[in-house]
Amino acid sequence: MNTQIKQIAERLRGLRDALDLTIPQAAEKCGVSETDYARYESGTSDIPMSFICEVAQTFDVETTALISGNDPHSLAFSVTRKGTGTSVERTKAYKYQSLAHGFRNAEAEPFEVTVEPNDHPFNLNSHSGQEFNLILEGTMQVQIAGNDITLYEGDSIYFDATNPHGMKALNGKKVKFLAVII
């Protein structure tokens, strides 16, 4: 697994230790199995961005702190210049760039997500809340609750994120989209 995932895993473990929680207690609070929680904390597997957001919300910490180790400080506004957001490359297929990394107590988590084309099946996940996606570049297939939807540049979708969902780049070209997790 990449270095960044291992660093996030260390911060997850450190947070759990600081809160004096066992893995079963933390897993229950975050709504995941003990096996999944332990795997994420080990740094040996991919950590879904939705899980990172869930941990941040559940334990009242900033998503940016879990991703980068830095706490945001702004309460009035936060500007993210093109290409400067805090980046997380979970796997070769997905790259997330946080667009509100400098704002404290953000009520939504906006990301610019880049999805590289691949022949793998959908990697479905679900998380609490809702999600909004706006296609900035390329064509993307979205699978939500068993429905396949093709989105083109300029198209958007808003959905209940508790439904299993996944995204896939089409036509052999990468896709960039704005994802806002609420």
PLY file of the C-alpha trace (Angstrom):
ply
format ascii 1.0
element vertex 182
property float x
property float y
property float z
element edge 181
property int vertex1
property int vertex2
end_header
0.00 0.00 0.00
1.21 3.51 -0.62
2.85 5.71 1.99
-0.07 8.10 2.18
-2.52 5.30 3.08
-0.12 4.10 5.77
0.08 7.63 7.22
-3.72 7.95 7.30
-3.89 4.55 9.00
-1.43 5.75 11.65
-3.59 8.84 12.29
-6.70 6.64 12.59
-4.90 4.43 15.11
-3.62 7.47 17.00
-7.11 8.99 17.16
-8.59 5.76 18.49
-5.82 5.50 21.08
-6.32 9.14 22.12
-10.05 8.48 22.58
-9.20 5.33 24.59
-11.38 3.13 22.37
-10.93 -0.48 21.39
-11.23 -1.51 17.75
-14.68 -3.05 18.39
-15.88 0.19 20.04
-14.54 2.41 17.25
-15.92 0.10 14.55
-19.37 0.15 16.12
-19.39 3.95 16.38
-18.34 4.25 12.70
-20.82 1.63 11.48
-18.27 -0.79 10.01
-17.23 -4.30 10.92
-14.35 -4.85 13.32
-12.49 -6.62 10.51
-12.83 -3.62 8.17
-11.85 -1.14 10.88
-8.76 -3.15 11.81
-7.83 -3.50 8.12
-8.11 0.29 7.55
-6.05 0.97 10.66
-3.36 -1.50 9.57
-2.53 0.51 6.44
-2.41 -2.64 4.33
-5.53 -1.94 2.28
-7.32 0.94 0.63
-9.23 3.27 2.98
-12.43 4.58 1.38
-12.78 8.35 1.46
-16.33 7.87 2.72
-14.91 6.01 5.75
-12.44 8.83 6.46
-15.32 11.34 6.35
-17.39 9.08 8.63
-14.56 8.84 11.20
-14.12 12.62 11.12
-17.82 13.21 11.67
-18.20 10.51 14.32
-15.24 11.64 16.41
-15.58 15.39 15.71
-12.22 15.86 14.01
-11.43 17.50 10.71
-11.25 15.32 7.62
-8.18 17.31 6.58
-6.45 16.35 9.83
-6.96 12.66 9.04
-5.88 13.05 5.41
-2.86 15.31 5.84
-2.08 15.54 9.54
-2.72 19.32 9.42
-5.62 21.05 11.11
-7.56 23.67 9.15
-7.69 27.12 10.75
-10.03 29.34 8.74
-13.51 30.11 10.04
-14.50 32.80 7.52
-13.41 31.33 4.15
-10.92 29.05 2.50
-9.51 29.47 -1.02
-8.07 26.47 -2.82
-6.10 27.40 -5.90
-6.14 25.06 -8.87
-4.05 21.99 -8.16
-3.27 22.93 -4.54
-5.85 21.02 -2.50
-4.73 18.31 -0.12
-4.45 15.20 -2.30
-5.09 11.58 -1.48
-4.33 8.90 -4.02
-6.09 5.90 -2.56
-5.32 3.62 -5.46
-4.03 4.06 -8.99
-7.66 4.34 -10.12
-8.86 7.08 -7.72
-7.28 10.37 -6.71
-9.04 12.80 -4.37
-8.14 16.45 -3.91
-9.80 18.13 -0.92
-11.20 21.53 -1.83
-12.09 22.72 1.69
-8.93 21.61 3.47
-8.32 25.01 5.07
-11.83 25.55 6.48
-12.58 24.49 10.03
-15.90 22.76 10.81
-16.94 22.38 7.17
-20.44 20.93 6.92
-19.76 19.39 3.50
-16.66 17.73 2.09
-15.95 18.85 -1.50
-13.37 16.91 -3.53
-12.09 16.99 -7.07
-11.92 13.30 -7.94
-9.93 11.83 -10.83
-10.85 8.33 -11.94
-8.44 6.54 -14.27
-9.89 4.06 -16.76
-9.59 0.36 -15.92
-11.25 -2.97 -16.63
-12.01 -3.81 -13.00
-15.59 -4.33 -11.80
-17.25 -1.55 -9.83
-15.91 -1.04 -6.32
-19.14 -0.24 -4.48
-19.26 1.56 -1.16
-21.85 3.33 0.92
-21.69 5.92 3.67
-23.98 8.11 5.68
-25.40 11.30 4.23
-25.85 12.42 0.67
-23.52 13.05 -2.24
-23.44 15.38 -5.23
-21.26 14.71 -8.30
-20.69 17.10 -11.25
-18.72 15.79 -14.23
-15.94 18.25 -15.11
-14.17 16.18 -17.78
-14.87 12.86 -19.50
-17.68 10.32 -19.35
-18.46 8.30 -16.24
-20.68 5.37 -15.46
-22.21 5.53 -12.00
-23.77 2.53 -10.35
-26.19 3.32 -7.53
-28.37 0.73 -5.85
-28.15 -1.54 -8.89
-28.86 1.23 -11.43
-26.30 2.09 -14.14
-26.27 5.74 -15.17
-23.95 7.32 -17.75
-22.94 10.92 -17.05
-21.27 13.24 -19.53
-19.29 16.45 -19.04
-21.59 19.00 -17.37
-24.03 16.37 -16.05
-24.61 16.00 -12.34
-26.20 13.55 -9.95
-27.39 13.90 -6.35
-28.05 10.74 -4.35
-28.55 9.07 -1.00
-25.05 7.82 -0.23
-26.32 5.02 2.03
-27.10 3.17 -1.22
-24.17 1.13 -2.58
-22.49 3.21 -5.29
-19.39 3.29 -7.45
-17.91 5.22 -10.37
-16.06 4.12 -13.49
-14.33 6.08 -16.28
-15.57 5.22 -19.77
-14.09 5.33 -23.28
-10.54 4.62 -22.05
-10.15 8.21 -20.77
-9.84 9.58 -17.26
-12.77 11.37 -15.64
-12.63 14.39 -13.35
-15.62 15.24 -11.25
-16.59 17.41 -8.31
-17.84 15.27 -5.44
-19.51 16.91 -2.46
-20.22 14.63 0.51
-22.89 16.05 2.81
0 1
1 2
2 3
3 4
4 5
5 6
6 7
7 8
8 9
9 10
10 11
11 12
12 13
13 14
14 15
15 16
16 17
17 18
18 19
19 20
20 21
21 22
22 23
23 24
24 25
25 26
26 27
27 28
28 29
29 30
30 31
31 32
32 33
33 34
34 35
35 36
36 37
37 38
38 39
39 40
40 41
41 42
42 43
43 44
44 45
45 46
46 47
47 48
48 49
49 50
50 51
51 52
52 53
53 54
54 55
55 56
56 57
57 58
58 59
59 60
60 61
61 62
62 63
63 64
64 65
65 66
66 67
67 68
68 69
69 70
70 71
71 72
72 73
73 74
74 75
75 76
76 77
77 78
78 79
79 80
80 81
81 82
82 83
83 84
84 85
85 86
86 87
87 88
88 89
89 90
90 91
91 92
92 93
93 94
94 95
95 96
96 97
97 98
98 99
99 100
100 101
101 102
102 103
103 104
104 105
105 106
106 107
107 108
108 109
109 110
110 111
111 112
112 113
113 114
114 115
115 116
116 117
117 118
118 119
119 120
120 121
121 122
122 123
123 124
124 125
125 126
126 127
127 128
128 129
129 130
130 131
131 132
132 133
133 134
134 135
135 136
136 137
137 138
138 139
139 140
140 141
141 142
142 143
143 144
144 145
145 146
146 147
147 148
148 149
149 150
150 151
151 152
152 153
153 154
154 155
155 156
156 157
157 158
158 159
159 160
160 161
161 162
162 163
163 164
164 165
165 166
166 167
167 168
168 169
169 170
170 171
171 172
172 173
173 174
174 175
175 176
176 177
177 178
178 179
179 180
180 181
